[in-house]
């Protein structure tokens, strides 16, 4: 994976972030070289995908686990920043697991193979101008046609990662009954996208998506109608873990580049690293980054059933995502303090750190803000404690 990143991404990173665009051929290559399917799988390869798609490094489908998943994301981050990874594979990582778990036969026979083979990309379309973290505030409407053959969708989505590149959109809609449903909406008549320029993550292809009387066949419903919020909430854990992976590597890049600069840059007759204040900064940056790396969440997820993981680790995953953003903000700030003007310059030795600095809020805001996730973690911990106490009391009573 490291070789793949160095050959296919690093030489072009600055150009693609400046453009801003990613060539379709890059996604096709990523699929051919075995990145797309395992990244869409996460910690384990579904049985029905095994043997159909390549896996980078020749890892067997049976061997693939959460640590392989961490490695593949971690190496992506060595370009500095998250724009390229989000634009290239963000949709596959965030949307395909829900399609695989809840999708219809039509979706599994057509949409998923299109994505995993590298023919088309997909975007997760949830957020709206008037509904950010409040998913239940979504207003994009889907009404059933008079003949009952399709939905007619009207509304708008905003800040949709990889939306400019995507052929499919996994979209949260509100039916006229007030229930929420998930639809796979192809890029078709009435669906338009417009690029949104953000402070960072330029190559992510972030889009404003408009739906104007878009017709969507009924077999493009994901799961059961009216149960979309349940599906979305269960998908958040995967998204937050993915963002934590990105934050960890970005922190390591900042640490690596600032230490390299400090060992070579001279001020007042000696190397920067010979100044105690610089060593103090490096020590604290390293302390925080190593502590973040040491969280045992991947191992825990591998040892628990999906039901146990949702009960016991949903709050912890939210806490990890929040913590990773806090760590990255501090480490990136200190890296720029050490590197000075070089850390604020696009291109050159400070290129990676400068890009990460612009990308920080693209890491800390999506998937739930720090404040919301820390509150979620506390509420989940209290709920789990109450449930376990109730079960213990019931077991004791039955024993008596």
N, C-alpha and C positions, 0 to 999 in steps of 0.2 A: 504493500500500500504506500509506503514511503517513496519507493521508486516511481510509482504511478503518479503521485502528486508532484514529484520533482520534474518528471518528464512532461506531464500534460497540463499542469496548473501554474506552477511557480513562474515559468518564463513569460506567461501571458497575463498574470494577475493584474498588474497595473493598467495594462491596455483595456482589459475587460471591465475593470472598475471605472475607467474613465469613459468608456464608450457611450452609455452603459449597455452591454449585451453579452450574452453567451451564445456561441454557435450551436446550432442543432446537432452538428456532428460530434460535439463533446458529449452530449447525452447518449448518443448512439454508441460512442466508444465506451462510455462508462458501463452501459448495459453489456456490451460485447466482452469487456474485460472483467465482468463479474462483480460490479459494485451495486447495481440497482436492486437486484432481487434480494441479496442479503440485507441491504439497508432497509428495504421495505419489510423484511421479516422481523428485524429486531433481534431478540435473544434466542430465537429458535426458528428453523426453517420448516414451514408447513409441509406435511407429507406429500400433498399433491403438487408441490413445486419442485420436489427433489428430483434431480436428474434432468430437468427441463431447461434449467438456466445455469450459466457458469457462476462460479464463486471465486473471487480473487484469491490468489495464493494456493489454489488447489485444495482448500479446506473441504473436507467431506461434509455433506449436509447434516449428518448425524453428530458430527463433532462441534458444529457451530454453536456458540453460546454468547452470553451477555458480554464476556470479555473481548471476544472477537468484534462484537458490535462497538464497544468502546474504542478499540484500536482503530477501526476504520473511520470513525468520526474524528478521533484525536488527530490522525494524520492529515485529514482535510484542513484542520485548523492551523497547520504550519504555514499556510499561505499568509496568515495574519488577517483576522477579521472573518466574518461569517457570510458575506454576500454571495460568494461563489458557491459555497456548499448549499445555502438556502435556495438559490436560484436553480441549481442543478438537480438536487435530490430532495429538497425540503418537502415538496408535494408527495413524493413517494414515501418518505418517512412518516409523514403526518396523516396521509389520507388512505393509503393502501391497507394498513392493518384493519381499519374499519370495514373496508370493502371485502376483505377476506373473511372477516368474522361474521358480518351481517348481510353481505351482498346477495342478490338474487343469482340464479343460474345464468341469466343473461349477462349480468355484470362480470361474473367470474369467467365466463366463456369468451367475452369480448374485451371489456375494459381493462381488466387486470393483465391479460397477455399483451395488450397494446402498450401498457406502461412498462412491464418488466422486460419486454423485448427491445425497448428503446425507440419504438415508433412514435409514441406520444407521451406527453407529460400531463400531470394532474396537479391541481392546487386545492387546498382546503379553504373554502369560502364561508367563513363564519362571521367575522367582525363587520360591523356596519358603522356609518358615521355617528349614529345616535346610540349605539350599543357596543361598548368595548368589552370590559370584563363582565358586564351584565348580559350574559348570553340570552336570558329570558326576555331581554328587551328587543330582540330581533324582530324586524317588521317586514322583511321580504316575504311577499305573499304568494301562495300557490293555491289556485282554485282549479277544481276538476272541470274539464270541458263538458259541454252538454251531452255529448255521446259517451262520456266516461272513459275515453280511450287514452287521455293524456292530461297532464297538468298544464296550466298556463301560469307562468311565473313572472311577477313584476316586482322590482325593487332594486336595491343597490348594496354592494359590498365594498369595503374600503380596507386598505393596507393588506391586500391579499398577496402573500409571498409567492413568487414564481408565476403570478397570474398572467404576465405578459407573454410567457412562453407556453402556456398550458392549452391543451385541447379539451381536457375535462376539468370540471369544477365540482368537488364534493361540497354541496351547498346546504346549509341549514335554512329551512323555510318555515313559515307559519301558515298553516291551512286556515281556511275561512271559519273552521270550527274552533280555532284558537289553539289547536294541537300543533306540536312541532314535528317536522318530518325531515329526513335526510334524502336528498336527491343527487344523483350523478347527472350533471347537465353538460352536454357536449357544447363546444364552441359552434354555434349555429345562428340562424337568423334571429336578430333581436338581442343577441349577447355581444356586447362591445367592451373592450378594455382600454384603459388609458394609464400610462405610466405615471407613478407618483415618485417625485424626487424627494428623497429623505436625506438626512444629514450624513448617513453612512449606508453601508450595504447596497451600493448602487447596482451591482450585478445581480442582485436578488430578483430583479424583474417585478418589484412590488407594484400592484395595480389597483386601480379603481375599476370595479366590474359593475356594469349596468345590465339589468334584465328588463327588456321591454316586450312583454307578451311572448315570452319564450316558451315554445311547446316542448314538453318533456314526456316521453312515453312512460306509462305506468310501470313498466318493468325496470325502470331506472330508480325505483324506490330502494333505499338501503335499509334492510331490516323491516320492522313493522311501522306502519304509519302511526304517528303520535308518540313514538318512543325515542325520538331523536336526542332529547336532552340526556337521557340515560347513556346513549352511545357516545355522545360528545364528552360527557364527564369522565367516562371510563377511558377515553382516549387521551385525556389531559395528562395522565401519569407518564405515558410514553413521551409526549411532547416536552414535558418539564425535565425529564431525564436527559433527553436529546439536547436541550438548551444548556443543561448543566455540563454535559460533555464539552460543548463549544466554549463555555466560559472558562473551564479548566485549562484547555489548551491555549486559549488567548492569554490567560494569566502566565502560563509557562513561556510563551513567546515574549511577552513583555519582560519577564525576568531574565530570559536568555539574552535578549538584545541589549538590555540596560547593563547587565554584567559585562558583556563583551565590550560595550562602549567604555565602561568605567575602567577596564583593564588596559585600554589603549589610549584614552584621552588624558592629556597632562594639563594641570592647572596649578599655578603658583609653585612651579618647579617640581611637582611630583604627580604620579598617576592619581586619577580620581579615586580609585579603589583604596589608595593609601590614606585617604581622609576618613577619620572615624565616623563622621556623620553619614557618609555614603555607605560604609559597611553596615551601619545601623539600619539604614533604609533597606538594603539588600537582605539583611537578616530577617526583618519583619515581613518583607514581601515573600521570601522563601517559606517562612513559618506558616503564613496563611495559605499559600499554594499547596504545600505538602499536607496540611491538615485537610484541605478540601479533597485532595487525591485519596486520602485515607478513609473516607466514608465507605462503609461496607455495603452500600445499598445494592450493588449489582449482585454480590454474593447472596444477600438475603432474598432478593427476587428469584434467584435460581433455586432456592431451597423451599420456597413456599408455593402453594397452589395459587391460581389466579384469584380465587375468592379470598384467600388469606392475605394475599398481597394487597388487594384493594382495601381490606379492613385495616390492616396493620401498617401499611406503608404509604398510603395516599397522602397523609399529612406529612410524613417524613420526606417524600419526594418533593412536595411543595416547599418544604423547609430547605431542602438541598438546592432547589432552583433559586430561591431567594438568597440563600447564603452565597452561592456561586457568583451571583451578580454583585453582591456587596464586596466580596474578595476581589473580583476583577476590577471594579471601580477604583479600589484603593491601590492595587498593584499597578494598574495602567497609569494612574496619577503619579505614583512615585517613579515609574519608569521615565515619564516625561520630565520630571524634576531632575533626574540624573542625566538624561540625554540633552536637556536644554532645547535649543532651537531645532536640533536634528530630529527630535521627537515630534515636532510640529510640522515637519516638511514632507510633502507628498513626493515619494521617490527617494532613492538613496538609502543610506544606512538606517534611517528612522522610518522607512516606509511602512513596515509591519505595525509598529507601535502607533504611528499616526492613524493608520486605518482602523486599528482596534479601538482607539480612542473615539473615533466617529461612530463605531458600531456598538458601543457599550449599551446605549438605550434600546438598540434593536435586540439586545439580549435580556435586559432587565424588565422591559415592559411586556412583550408578548408572552403568552402562557400564564399570565397572572402577575400583577405587580408585587413588589416586595411586601408591601403592607397587607395586601389581600392574602397572600400565601402564608405569611407568618401567622395571621389570624386563623386561617384555615388549619394550619398545623396544630395550633392550640386547641381549636374546637374539635378536631378529629381525635386528638389525644384524650380529651375529656370524654368524648363519646365512646371511644374504645375502652377506656377505663370503666365507665359505667356499665357497658355491655359485659365485660369480663367479670365484674363484681356481681352482676345479676346472675350470670351463668354459674359462678362459684356458689352463690347463695342457694340457687336452685339445686345444684348437685349435692350440697350439704343437706338440704331438706329431704331430698329423695333418699339419701343414705340413711338418715334417721328413720 
